[in-house]
Amino acid sequence: MSPEHSTPRVTVAEAGRHAGETVEIAGWLYNLRRSGKIVFPQLRDGTGIIQCVALKSSLPEQLFETLRDLTQESSLIIRGKVRAEQRAPGGYELDVEGAEIVQRVPESDPYPITPKDHGIDFLMDHRHLWLRSRRQHAALAVRHEVIRGIRDYFDSHGFVLVDTPIFTPSACEGTSTLFEVNYFDDEKVYLTQSGQLYNEATCAAFGKTYCFGPTFRAEKSKTRRHLTEFWMVEPEMAYATLEDVKQVGEELIVSVIGRVLENRREELKVLERDVTKLEAVKAPFHRMSYDEALAKLQSKGSQIQWGGDFGNADETLLTEDLDRPVMVDRYPTNVKAFYFQPAEDRPEVVLGVDFIAPEGYGEVIGGGQRIHDLNLLLKRIDEHGLPREAFGWYIDLRKFGSVPHGGFGMGVERFVAWMCGLEHIRETIAFPRMLYRTKP
């Protein structure tokens, strides 16, 4: 391809705006079909896939043969005229006028992910390449839309993004699931389980804040819902009650689903997602207390007793007849973290709420109202066997202008799995970290 030409470089997604024009598209060979004196290279560039049509009669013989024998995932730049073609994916094709091969994948060491079936371990070992496949690409595009939707919701509702530490000196959810890290001079710190405690400080400065970042849980869990490293968005609001937390969580979910349906229909189609299930998710969500949920579970045959936390099977059973999430509130004090505010009328339950998604996707939001009374917080810290000295700064928040406040956490990966209809959470993040997987 001559370096002097001034052909505009466009993406596959933009090609339709240039019908009848000659453009160049830079990408990788996704697939190749041959039919006598015509070659049909499919070019992908990250924004989409476009079929190109290379005629032997229109190209130098060497270039035609080069295209004809090109190997999967070779990188190349194709120049050609955009032509409307209703039968083509995306509605356009590119009639090849020239091409530059940037790097040819050698036949002696071919691209390892072929159209044949591969086992999940093989695909996860080659995750760095598997990301190029249509389904994985679609899932991560939906993830991007979910994150954009989350940020836009909070940014447009008066919340201020304040980043919280990844190294923390103490536990938030419980000491048994902490990753311990050697810091300087033999000091022990931990990878954060949540930014919530720090959010309680920042909401006293800004009124409404949120953090959005990676969190870590050292649970030795191998379920389809768990990762050891995942991303969580956590809003926190001063002068807020449990009802405020419910309202924001409901608005957030409805808003983000609307964004996904509006902007990612093509990706949902690639994922074969039944979008009617997502379209049914509208406010108001179902609501029930822990007691009511327990009675429903027991009526369906669950052996769970009062005081037990809901497991994956219980959450699935609870929502199997529902078309939208259910908010379950007022959990027993003993199954929730030390910072939850007990109910005034029933101190054995706390003002916490879980949003449980339908279709077996489980809890997608967990949160509630925090303890704002100094003496009660000290009592809870002691009851949980936590060292007061590690929470000195957190205790200060109850000394200097304490107010009722609340918030929640939403795990991005579990939410994305629900949006995409994925069986396993490992496909919702580019490079998942699980119990026995830290590579690539």
C-alpha positions in Angstrom: 0.0 0.0 0.0 1.5 3.3 -1.0 2.4 5.6 1.9 1.6 8.7 -0.2 -2.1 8.0 -0.5 -4.5 10.0 1.6 -7.3 7.4 2.0 -9.1 8.1 5.3 -8.6 5.5 8.0 -12.0 4.5 9.5 -13.3 1.8 11.9 -15.7 -1.0 11.0 -18.3 0.8 13.1 -17.9 3.9 11.0 -17.8 2.2 7.6 -21.5 2.7 6.9 -21.1 6.5 6.9 -18.7 6.2 4.0 -20.8 4.1 1.5 -19.4 4.7 -2.0 -16.1 6.0 -0.7 -12.7 4.4 -0.6 -11.4 4.0 2.9 -8.8 1.9 4.8 -9.5 -0.3 7.8 -6.8 -1.6 10.1 -7.5 -4.9 12.0 -7.0 -8.6 12.1 -8.2 -11.5 9.9 -11.2 -13.0 11.8 -12.1 -15.6 9.1 -11.5 -16.3 5.5 -13.7 -17.9 2.7 -12.5 -18.8 -0.8 -14.6 -19.2 -3.9 -12.6 -19.7 -7.0 -11.4 -16.3 -8.1 -12.9 -14.5 -5.2 -11.6 -14.3 -1.6 -13.8 -13.1 1.3 -11.6 -12.0 4.2 -13.5 -11.0 7.3 -11.7 -8.2 9.1 -12.3 -7.3 12.7 -10.9 -4.2 14.4 -12.5 -4.2 17.9 -15.5 -2.1 16.8 -17.0 -4.8 14.6 -16.5 -7.3 11.8 -16.8 -6.4 8.1 -16.7 -8.8 5.2 -14.2 -7.8 2.4 -14.5 -9.0 -1.2 -11.2 -9.5 -3.1 -11.5 -10.2 -6.8 -8.5 -11.8 -8.6 -9.3 -9.7 -11.7 -9.0 -6.5 -9.7 -5.8 -7.1 -7.7 -2.1 -7.7 -8.5 -1.7 -11.5 -8.6 0.8 -11.6 -5.7 -1.5 -9.6 -3.4 -4.5 -11.8 -4.3 -2.5 -15.0 -3.5 -1.3 -13.4 -0.3 -4.8 -12.7 0.8 -6.0 -16.1 -0.4 -3.4 -17.8 1.9 -3.6 -15.5 4.9 -3.7 -17.1 8.3 -6.2 -16.5 11.1 -5.5 -13.4 13.2 -2.9 -12.1 10.9 -2.8 -8.3 11.2 -3.5 -6.2 8.1 -4.7 -2.9 6.7 -7.2 -3.2 3.8 -8.1 -0.4 1.5 -11.3 -0.6 -0.5 -14.7 0.9 -1.4 -17.5 0.6 1.1 -20.7 -0.9 -0.5 -24.1 -1.4 1.0 -25.0 -5.0 1.2 -28.2 -6.0 3.1 -27.1 -9.6 3.4 -23.8 -8.8 5.1 -23.5 -8.5 8.8 -23.7 -4.8 9.6 -25.2 -4.1 6.2 -21.9 -3.2 4.4 -19.0 -4.9 2.6 -15.6 -3.6 1.5 -14.5 -4.2 -2.1 -10.7 -4.6 -1.8 -8.5 -2.3 -3.8 -5.3 -2.9 -1.8 -3.9 -4.4 1.3 -0.8 -4.3 3.6 0.0 -7.3 5.7 1.4 -6.0 9.0 2.2 -9.4 10.5 1.4 -12.8 9.1 0.7 -15.6 11.7 3.0 -18.4 10.6 1.4 -21.7 9.6 4.0 -23.5 11.6 2.7 -21.9 14.8 -1.0 -21.2 14.0 -3.5 -19.3 16.1 -4.5 -21.7 18.9 -8.2 -20.9 19.2 -9.9 -22.5 16.2 -13.6 -22.9 15.3 -13.6 -26.4 16.9 -14.7 -26.9 20.5 -12.2 -26.2 23.2 -12.3 -27.1 26.9 -12.8 -24.2 29.3 -9.4 -24.8 30.9 -7.7 -24.4 27.5 -9.7 -21.3 26.8 -8.9 -19.8 30.2 -5.2 -20.6 29.7 -5.4 -18.7 26.4 -7.7 -15.9 27.8 -5.4 -13.3 26.3 -6.4 -14.5 22.9 -9.9 -15.8 23.7 -10.9 -12.1 24.3 -10.9 -11.7 20.5 -13.9 -14.1 20.1 -17.3 -12.7 19.4 -19.0 -13.8 22.7 -16.1 -12.7 24.9 -15.9 -9.4 23.1 -19.6 -8.9 23.5 -19.6 -9.6 27.2 -16.8 -7.1 27.8 -18.6 -4.5 25.7 -21.7 -5.0 27.9 -19.4 -4.6 31.0 -18.1 -1.3 29.6 -21.7 -0.1 29.1 -22.7 -1.1 32.6 -19.7 0.8 34.1 -20.6 3.9 32.0 -24.2 3.6 33.2 -23.2 3.3 36.8 -20.9 6.3 36.6 -23.4 8.4 34.8 -26.1 7.7 37.3 -24.0 8.7 40.3 -22.4 11.7 38.5 -25.8 13.1 37.5 -27.4 12.6 41.0 -25.0 14.7 43.1 -22.5 12.0 44.1 -18.8 12.8 44.2 -16.3 10.1 43.2 -13.7 9.7 45.9 -11.2 6.9 45.5 -10.4 4.7 48.6 -7.3 2.8 49.5 -6.5 -0.7 48.2 -4.1 -1.3 51.1 -6.0 -1.2 54.4 -4.9 -1.7 58.0 -8.1 -3.6 59.1 -11.0 -5.7 58.1 -14.3 -4.5 56.8 -16.4 -7.6 56.2 -14.6 -10.1 58.4 -11.0 -11.2 59.1 -11.3 -14.7 57.6 -11.4 -13.5 54.0 -8.5 -11.0 54.0 -5.5 -11.2 51.8 -2.5 -10.3 54.0 0.4 -8.3 52.4 3.8 -7.6 53.8 4.2 -3.8 54.0 7.3 -1.8 54.9 9.3 -2.7 58.1 7.3 -5.9 58.7 4.0 -4.1 59.0 1.0 -6.2 57.9 -1.7 -4.7 55.8 -4.5 -6.2 53.8 -6.0 -5.9 50.3 -9.3 -4.1 50.7 -12.6 -6.0 50.9 -14.6 -2.8 50.5 -14.2 1.0 50.4 -17.2 1.5 52.5 -15.6 2.5 55.8 -13.6 5.2 54.0 -16.8 6.3 52.2 -18.4 6.9 55.6 -15.6 9.5 56.2 -15.9 11.1 52.7 -19.7 11.3 52.8 -19.4 13.5 55.9 -17.2 15.8 53.8 -19.3 15.7 50.6 -22.8 14.6 51.6 -23.0 11.9 48.9 -19.9 10.0 47.6 -19.0 6.8 45.8 -15.9 4.8 45.2 -15.3 2.4 42.3 -12.4 0.0 42.3 -11.0 -3.5 42.7 -11.8 -5.4 45.9 -10.5 -8.7 47.2 -11.9 -11.6 49.1 -9.8 -14.6 50.1 -12.8 -17.0 50.1 -11.9 -20.5 49.0 -15.0 -20.6 46.9 -15.3 -22.3 43.5 -18.9 -21.3 42.7 -19.9 -19.7 39.4 -20.7 -16.5 41.3 -17.3 -15.8 43.0 -14.0 -14.2 42.1 -11.1 -13.4 44.4 -10.6 -10.0 42.7 -13.6 -8.1 41.5 -14.8 -4.5 40.9 -17.3 -2.9 43.2 -19.2 0.4 43.2 -20.1 1.7 46.6 -22.1 4.8 47.3 -22.5 6.3 50.7 -24.9 9.0 51.8 -25.1 11.3 54.9 -28.5 11.9 56.5 -29.8 8.7 54.8 -32.0 5.9 56.0 -32.6 2.3 54.9 -35.4 3.6 52.6 -33.0 6.0 50.9 -30.6 3.2 50.2 -33.4 1.1 48.7 -34.5 4.0 46.5 -31.0 4.7 45.1 -30.3 1.0 44.5 -33.6 0.5 42.6 -33.0 3.6 40.5 -29.4 2.6 39.7 -30.4 -0.9 38.5 -33.3 0.3 36.3 -31.1 3.1 34.9 -28.2 0.8 34.0 -30.4 -1.9 32.5 -32.0 0.8 30.3 -28.6 1.9 29.1 -27.6 -1.7 28.2 -30.8 -2.3 26.3 -30.4 1.0 24.5 -26.8 0.7 23.4 -25.8 -3.0 23.4 -28.6 -4.8 21.6 -26.2 -6.3 19.1 -23.9 -7.6 21.8 -26.9 -9.1 23.6 -27.9 -10.8 20.4 -24.4 -12.3 20.0 -24.7 -13.6 23.6 -28.2 -15.0 22.8 -29.6 -13.1 25.8 -33.3 -13.2 26.2 -33.8 -9.4 26.3 -37.5 -9.7 27.4 -36.1 -10.8 30.8 -34.2 -7.5 31.1 -37.1 -5.4 29.7 -39.3 -6.8 32.5 -37.0 -5.2 35.2 -38.9 -2.1 36.1 -39.7 -0.2 39.3 -41.1 -1.0 41.8 -39.1 -4.0 42.8 -40.6 -6.7 45.0 -40.0 -6.1 48.7 -40.1 -8.5 51.7 -38.5 -8.8 55.1 -36.1 -11.5 56.1 -38.9 -13.1 58.1 -41.2 -13.1 55.0 -38.4 -14.5 52.8 -37.7 -17.2 55.3 -41.3 -18.3 55.4 -41.4 -18.4 51.6 -38.3 -20.5 51.4 -39.6 -22.9 54.1 -42.8 -23.2 52.2 -40.8 -24.2 49.1 -39.0 -27.0 51.0 -35.8 -25.2 52.2 -34.4 -26.3 55.6 -33.1 -22.9 56.5 -33.9 -21.7 60.0 -34.2 -18.2 61.5 -30.7 -16.7 61.9 -29.2 -18.5 58.9 -27.9 -16.5 56.0 -29.2 -17.2 52.5 -27.0 -19.3 50.2 -27.0 -19.4 46.5 -29.7 -22.1 46.4 -31.9 -20.1 48.7 -31.6 -16.9 46.6 -32.4 -18.9 43.5 -35.4 -20.5 45.1 -36.6 -17.1 46.5 -36.7 -15.5 43.0 -37.7 -18.4 40.8 -41.3 -17.0 40.4 -40.2 -13.3 40.1 -39.5 -11.2 37.0 -37.5 -8.5 38.7 -35.2 -8.2 41.8 -36.5 -8.6 45.3 -35.3 -6.4 48.2 -35.0 -8.4 51.3 -34.4 -6.3 54.5 -34.1 -6.6 58.2 -31.6 -9.5 58.4 -30.6 -11.1 61.7 -27.9 -9.1 63.4 -25.5 -12.1 63.6 -25.3 -12.6 59.8 -24.4 -9.0 59.0 -21.2 -6.9 59.6 -20.5 -5.0 62.8 -21.4 -1.6 61.4 -25.1 -2.2 60.6 -27.7 -0.2 62.5 -30.1 -2.4 64.5 -33.8 -1.7 64.1 -35.2 0.3 67.0 -38.2 -1.9 67.4 -36.3 -5.2 67.1 -32.6 -5.0 68.0 -32.1 -8.6 66.9 -32.4 -7.5 63.3 -30.5 -4.8 61.4 -31.5 -2.2 58.8 -29.7 -4.0 56.0 -31.0 -4.9 52.6 -30.0 -7.2 49.8 -31.2 -6.9 46.2 -31.5 -10.4 44.8 -31.7 -10.7 41.1 -34.0 -13.2 39.3 -32.9 -16.0 37.0 -30.6 -17.4 39.6 -28.1 -14.5 39.6 -28.3 -13.9 43.3 -27.4 -10.9 45.4 -26.3 -7.9 43.2 -26.5 -5.2 45.8 -25.9 -5.4 49.6 -26.1 -2.5 52.0 -28.1 -0.6 54.5 -28.0 2.0 57.3 -24.8 2.3 59.4 -24.5 2.6 63.2 -24.1 6.3 64.0 -24.1 6.1 67.8 -20.6 6.0 69.3 -21.3 3.7 72.3 -23.2 1.2 70.2 -20.4 1.1 67.6 -17.8 0.4 70.3 -20.0 -2.4 71.7 -20.3 -4.0 68.2 -16.5 -3.8 67.6 -15.9 -5.5 70.9 -18.5 -8.2 70.2 -16.9 -9.0 66.8 -13.5 -9.3 68.5 -12.0 -6.5 66.4 -9.2 -4.3 67.8 -10.4 -0.8 68.7 -7.0 0.7 67.9 -7.4 -0.4 64.2 -10.6 1.6 64.0 -9.6 4.8 65.7 -10.2 7.0 62.7 -13.6 5.2 62.1 -14.6 5.7 65.7 -13.8 9.4 65.3 -16.6 9.7 62.7 -19.1 9.1 65.6 -17.5 11.7 67.8 -17.5 14.6 65.4 -20.9 15.4 63.8 -22.2 11.8 63.5 -25.5 11.5 61.6 -27.6 8.6 60.3 -26.1 7.5 57.0 -26.1 4.5 54.7 -25.0 3.0 51.4 -24.4 -0.2 49.5 -22.0 -2.1 47.4 -22.7 -3.5 43.9 -20.4 -6.1 42.4 -19.9 -5.2 38.7 -19.1 -8.8 37.6 -22.1 -10.4 39.0 -24.3 -7.6 37.6 -22.7 -8.1 34.1 -23.2 -11.9 34.3 -26.9 -11.1 34.8 -27.1 -8.7 32.0 -25.4 -11.1 29.6 -27.1 -14.2 30.8 -23.8 -15.9 31.4 -23.5 -19.1 33.3 -20.2 -18.3 35.0 -18.8 -15.0 36.3 -15.3 -15.7 34.9 -16.4 -14.4 31.5 -17.4 -10.9 32.8 -13.8 -9.7 33.4 -10.9 -9.7 31.1 -8.5 -11.6 33.3 -10.4 -13.4 36.1 -8.7 -14.3 39.4 -10.2 -17.4 41.0 -9.2 -19.9 43.6 -6.9 -21.8 41.3 -6.3 -19.2 38.5 -3.9 -16.3 38.5 -2.7 -16.6 34.9 -2.6 -15.1 32.3 
